[in-house]
Amino acid sequence: MKKDNHIHWYPGHIAKAEKKLKEQLTLVDAVIEVIDARLPFSSSYDNITRLLGEKPRLILLNKSDLTDLNELNKFIKILEDKSNFPVLKSDAKNSKDLNLIVKKVIELSEPRIQAIMAKGLLRRPARVMVVGMPNVGKSSIINKLTKSSKTKTGAKAGVTRQQQWVRISPQLELLDTPGIIPMKQEDQIRAKKLAFVNAVSENAYSNENVARELLLLLESKYKETIKEFYKTEDLTLEGIAKSRNWLISGGQLDIERTAVYVLKDFREGKIGKFILDEVDNGI
C-alpha cells in the first residue's frame, strides 16, 4: 500500500498509446468521446484537439444515471460552447438514447462522406470509433451500440487484421476496439478525482488516502446527504467505522475495510447522485 498521498502515474506507455490512437483515427470519419459524467471536466482531455485534429466528435457523458441531472445540464452547455460539438447524456444500463447517438455520429461523418463522393467514389457507411481516458466506460458504450448488431464486416483493405468493424445500421460502422487517450498530467487534484471514480489503476494509490480525500470533498459539497447515508456526524473513516462497528482483532477500527466500502458506495451511486467538478473553475 502506498504510504503517501500522491497518485503515482506510470507514463511509459503514453507515446505508444498516442501512436496507436492516431493510427486508429485515420480509419474513421468521426469519434465518440466518452467522459465520466461525475467528472465532466476532469475526465476529459485538455489537449483533445491536438490528439484528434479536426476530426468531428460526439461528446458522450457516460454514467449520467449516477449524477444530479439538473446540475449536469450546466456542464453540458459549457462543453458544447467550448467544443462546438454536440454533447449527450448516456448510461450503459438503457438504450433509450441509442438512436440519437447513431443519428448524431452519422451527421458528424457526413462532410467526410461527401468529400469521398466528390472524388467519384460510391457512398459508404460512416465509420466511427469510441475514444476516451482509461476506465470512463468506453467498452460499455461499444457494447451498448453493438448489442443488437453482431454483424462484423471484417478488416478493411490496408487495415491490420485486429481492426474489426461492426455494422450498427446501413449508414454506420463502428470500430470494435476503443481508442485509449493516455493520461499525461501532473495535476494531483484531477488525479484524485479520477481515482475516486476508479479511472486510475488501483496500483497507483492507497484506498485509505483516496477514501479520506473523497470524504472531504463530499462533505464540502453534499454534507447532509453523506451524514444521512452513514448515520454519523463524524464523516471520517474512523467515524464511519465506529458507526458500522467495523473492528479488527484487538478492538481496533478496521480502516482499510471502511475505505474500500466508502469508495464502493460512492462508485455504485449508493450514497447519492453527485458531480465532483465545479462549473466555475473547470475542475
Buried (B, 14 or more C-beta within 10 A) or exposed (E): EBEEBBBEBEEEEEEEBBEBBEEBBEBBBBBBBBBBBBBBBBBBBEEBEEBBEEBBBBBBBBBBBBBBEEBBEBBBEBBEEEBEBBBBBBBBEEBEBBEEBBBBBBBBBBEBBEEBEEEEEEEEBBBBBBBBBBBBBBBBBBEBBBEEBEEEBEEBEEBEEEBBBBBBBEBBBBBBBBBBBBBBBEEEEBBBBBBBBBBBBEEBBBBBBBBBBBBEBBBEEBEEBBBEBBEBEEBBBEBBBBBBEBEEEEEEBBBBBBBBBBBEBBBEBEBBBBBBBEEEEEE
